[in-house]
Each structure stands twice: as structure tokens, then as C-alpha cells.
Amino acid sequence: GCRDTFCEEVYLQYYEDLKLYNVYTPENDGINDVFFFDTHNTSLYHLRIYNRWGELVFETKDPTESWAGKDKRTGEDLPASTYFYILHYSFYCDNQKYLVEGTVELIR
């Protein structure tokens, strides 16, 4: 028959973020070797990269997979150039769909 009441305020911090980088140099020096989006808490992720002729050279739905400047079909190194990306994503907390389009410069 004994009762006890305890109240404690709890603060939750939900971290979601998308950081964009647009230049990289895949020379295996450990600095800017791959192109990726630094994402946290994404429920949807679809990245496509195209060359200047509109040919798809890379595609992934895995936010941990990065692009190392290779053609995903052949595995061959792609030339230094400007490439175009389209990223569709959403975060777990709101499931609103976002679209980011831009260019990335591959420097060799």
C-alpha cells in the first residue's frame, strides 16, 4: 500500500544533418579521396551522378557508400571533369522528401 512518485525532465536531442561538399581529389592521400554526403538519420537516400553528356556513372541508395571517381558499371577511373548529381533524401523524423541537385568537380 505504499506509493512513491518521481518526476524527472528528460531532454531528447534528435540529430539530423546533411553536409554538402563539391570538390574531391581521388589520389589516395587520405584527404578528399571520395565524394559523399555526410548524412545522419536519413530514411530515404538515392544519389545519382552523371557525366556532362547525361550518362549515369554512379548510383547508390546506401548513404554509407561513397563515389571514388570510378564508373560503377566498368570500374574504370573517370576523367577529371565536372559531374552532376541528384540526391533524393528524407529524414526519419518528418519523412518529408528533399531534392538536392548540383555539380561536383573531380580533380586528378
ABEGO torsion letter per residue (X at the ends): XBBBBBBBBBBBBBBBBBBBBABBBBAGAGBGABBBBBBBGBABBBBBBBBAAGBBABBBABAABBBAGBBAAAGBBBBBBBBBBBBBBBBAAAGBBBBBBBBBBBBX
